[in-house]
């Protein structure tokens, strides 16, 4: 299993956003060379969970921790994308759960 110490600074920042907000989505995030670009185009939408769902997810108490499968899957998908845009990344309890992307590869004219 991978550990947080293996992540790049942009990956750690993205993970921190999800952990901080717990429930929500990230929209319009550019991906360059498989890495998230956290710039002014990025939109973070916080979702308040009402009623049954608790936002009391366990947060690692140290800086170095083992990455959950969903986090590894997210960064694998971004690496596979290479260049493009995350249209929407939904997260629950601080973990990614749904990813929508568009490919940034130039299209050849017909």
Protein Blocks (a to p, Z undefined) as FASTA:
>chain_A
ZZfklpcfklmmmmmmmmmnopacdehiaceehiacddfkbccdddddehjbcckbccdf
bfbdcddfklmmmmmmmmmnopacdfbacdeehiafbdcdddfbdcddZZ
